[in-house]
Amino acid sequence: MSGEIISLTSIGRLSGSKRTTAGGCPSAQSHDDYDPALWERIKDHPCYNEQAHHDFARVHVAVAPACNIQCNYCNRKYDCSNESRPGVVSEKLTPEQALRKVTHIAARLPQLSVVGIAGPGDALANPKWTFQTFELISRNLPHLKLCLSTNGLALPDHLDTIKSFGIDHVTMTINMIDPEIGARIYPWIFFDHRRWTGLDAAKILHERQMAGLEGLTAAGILVKVNSVLIPGVNDHHLAEVNAAIRARGAFLHNVMPLISDPAHGTAFGLGGQRGPTPEELTEAQERLGGSGVRLMRHCRQCRADAVGLLGESRDADFTLDRIPEQPVLDLAPHHAYRAHIEREWQHRRAARAAAGRQLAAAAPRGPAKLRVAVATNGGGRVNLHFGKATEFLVYEADSTGIRLLGPRRVENYCLGGFGDDQRLEAVIAALAGVDVLLVAKVGDCPRARLEQAGLRIDDSHGQDYIEPAIAACFAAARQAGLPPRRASA
Amino acid sequence: MAYTIIADDCTACAACELECPNGAISAKKSIYIIDASKCTECQGKHKSPQCAAVCPTGACVPA
């Protein structure tokens, strides 16, 4: 299996053999990691293609409120428009309202490429509304990809329908293959007209998930598996989950951190179960890195009514009360954007290739690896002011390539004219393990504090593509023989 | 003999409506209600009332 990691830079396939034998330019074009037919299927899906997440947007339509299982990390009573996490929405839609909403958004958000159904319950616990919505979307907006998320319990019953709609991307949440562990995550399921608890529930869920996964991959559908990393519960079990989904042909494995805030009222949150730190998440992902299933590193754990690029919240701009009764579909901006992206990707590929050459040619001293956090607003560029960032993308560079490790979420430091010192400290904590911070600009006060905390700040690459900027940082650190911050911290 | 829905606990997720074998449950404004004249507590059809078995918040209870 090639490339266990989807690399934004893709600086070469990062599979073990390729990595050790890379002799020439390590910066292959990203889509060279895939065969051309596969690339066509994923190139504009922001979740399935790491490169696309800088450029393409998705909309989740919240037509599926009901759920058939209870998870200890979910509380269906809680709905806050300020929260970004799965299972949460502010407004539930009928299929007709969903079509209206997507039609309106498609005309205003040229980046839109995917319509997904991800709840707020389970897409397949509401099959009528889910498939009515897909029917309406595919008939009226055939240029958009259809995508759904499920816990898998009802999946074996709907395989034929999924295939008949040509749904090419399905995400399933699989947190365990051992019912003993499952019983600590799922208090109950509703299946075959009754409620099951304990080991029985976890066993049924596991068997249905595996049967569903096998059915999807046998049909050639690309399956992303989400696993919630729950420290002390399934953290040491995820390698087994990874092996099980690999054996059944999953395309992508997304290990996500448990979100566990007592204020959300989830069983885990109230029971004191903690989520992983950013570094624990990275370590868990790294442990799976060589397994053979591609790892998703750019997930933002978005809401079931998310709109926009990943990491961007446009849902409040597109609530039903802001959408006309008869939205006009105008695809001209969409087509113009596609043409723009084709050109843009050519430039970016060239920039990546140059970055790969610079990495390979870096001085043979100084840090072997460099972790770089980037403030970006999309487009694959260093283009965001430090104070405006609500997340930083953390990359790791070495002489063979650049890999995205994942986003680190923060609250923006700048509050319009002044900075929030508490938030600054939280940003510093979130950037643990990072050597260099790449921003378009940063004010003098936060810069001084960030440098005092040991971060090197570089604002000389504003508007540059991310990979060449990181490669330049790496080459400079090598040239100067700088020690990595992580080693000295 | 019928079930009812505790309004304060209903999240309007519709799970009960989807499972009710009698078509006794429908949306009313922001919550769901059970039509007592149609509710049989699922007797003769299922081992337990389906609304209570599927409800995520324990809102479906004997009236």
Interface residues (C-beta under 8 A of the other chain):
Chain A: P65 A66 C67 N68 Q70 R76 K77 K92 P120 G121 A125 N126 K128 F190 H193 R194 R195
Chain B: D9 T11 A12 C13 A14 A15 L18 E19 H46 K47 S48 Q50 A53 V54 P56 T57
